[in-house]
Amino acid sequence: RQDFTNYCKVFCDTIEHAGYDSMIYANMKWMAFTLDMEELTDYRFWYADYHELPQCPYEYTIWQYSENGTVPGINTPVDLNIWFQKEG
């Protein structure tokens, strides 16, 4: 658990240091059993959960709510997401 938490920190810090925005992509199982969420409160999350309503007690910036979306011109299913942060 500590190793995966540290990997996330190093990855995000490296990306941010290079001048880019970072985010950790995870589902509830990873948040509850693989990561130490108390150590990751300074990082943003992209949360994957395909229930009608998200089942997450943690703060997240993006909710990936489907893996079966459709987009004109794309012949395969696509992920659908909601971004909860205002730009600017």
Contacts in CASP RR format, 6 or more apart in sequence:
PFRMAT RR
TARGET T0000
AUTHOR 0000-0000-0000
METHOD contacts of the structure
MODEL  1
RQDFTNYCKVFCDTIEHAGYDSMIYANMKWMAFTLDMEELTDYRFWYADY
HELPQCPYEYTIWQYSENGTVPGINTPVDLNIWFQKEG
1 33 0 8 1.000
1 34 0 8 1.000
1 35 0 8 1.000
1 36 0 8 1.000
2 36 0 8 1.000
4 34 0 8 1.000
4 35 0 8 1.000
5 35 0 8 1.000
5 36 0 8 1.000
5 39 0 8 1.000
5 40 0 8 1.000
8 24 0 8 1.000
8 35 0 8 1.000
8 40 0 8 1.000
8 43 0 8 1.000
9 39 0 8 1.000
9 40 0 8 1.000
9 43 0 8 1.000
11 22 0 8 1.000
11 24 0 8 1.000
12 22 0 8 1.000
12 23 0 8 1.000
12 24 0 8 1.000
12 43 0 8 1.000
13 22 0 8 1.000
15 21 0 8 1.000
15 22 0 8 1.000
16 22 0 8 1.000
21 44 0 8 1.000
22 43 0 8 1.000
22 44 0 8 1.000
23 43 0 8 1.000
23 44 0 8 1.000
23 45 0 8 1.000
23 46 0 8 1.000
23 61 0 8 1.000
23 62 0 8 1.000
24 35 0 8 1.000
24 40 0 8 1.000
24 43 0 8 1.000
24 44 0 8 1.000
24 45 0 8 1.000
24 46 0 8 1.000
25 45 0 8 1.000
25 46 0 8 1.000
25 48 0 8 1.000
26 34 0 8 1.000
26 35 0 8 1.000
26 45 0 8 1.000
26 46 0 8 1.000
26 47 0 8 1.000
26 48 0 8 1.000
27 47 0 8 1.000
27 48 0 8 1.000
27 49 0 8 1.000
28 47 0 8 1.000
28 49 0 8 1.000
28 55 0 8 1.000
28 56 0 8 1.000
31 37 0 8 1.000
31 45 0 8 1.000
31 47 0 8 1.000
31 56 0 8 1.000
31 58 0 8 1.000
37 58 0 8 1.000
44 60 0 8 1.000
44 61 0 8 1.000
45 58 0 8 1.000
45 59 0 8 1.000
45 60 0 8 1.000
45 61 0 8 1.000
45 62 0 8 1.000
46 60 0 8 1.000
46 61 0 8 1.000
46 62 0 8 1.000
46 64 0 8 1.000
46 81 0 8 1.000
47 54 0 8 1.000
47 56 0 8 1.000
47 58 0 8 1.000
47 60 0 8 1.000
47 62 0 8 1.000
47 63 0 8 1.000
47 64 0 8 1.000
48 64 0 8 1.000
49 55 0 8 1.000
49 56 0 8 1.000
49 63 0 8 1.000
49 64 0 8 1.000
49 65 0 8 1.000
50 64 0 8 1.000
50 65 0 8 1.000
50 66 0 8 1.000
50 67 0 8 1.000
54 60 0 8 1.000
54 63 0 8 1.000
54 65 0 8 1.000
60 84 0 8 1.000
61 83 0 8 1.000
61 84 0 8 1.000
61 85 0 8 1.000
62 81 0 8 1.000
62 82 0 8 1.000
62 83 0 8 1.000
62 84 0 8 1.000
63 81 0 8 1.000
63 82 0 8 1.000
63 84 0 8 1.000
64 79 0 8 1.000
64 80 0 8 1.000
64 81 0 8 1.000
65 80 0 8 1.000
65 81 0 8 1.000
65 82 0 8 1.000
66 79 0 8 1.000
66 80 0 8 1.000
67 77 0 8 1.000
67 79 0 8 1.000
67 80 0 8 1.000
68 77 0 8 1.000
69 77 0 8 1.000
69 78 0 8 1.000
69 79 0 8 1.000
69 80 0 8 1.000
70 77 0 8 1.000
70 78 0 8 1.000
71 78 0 8 1.000
END
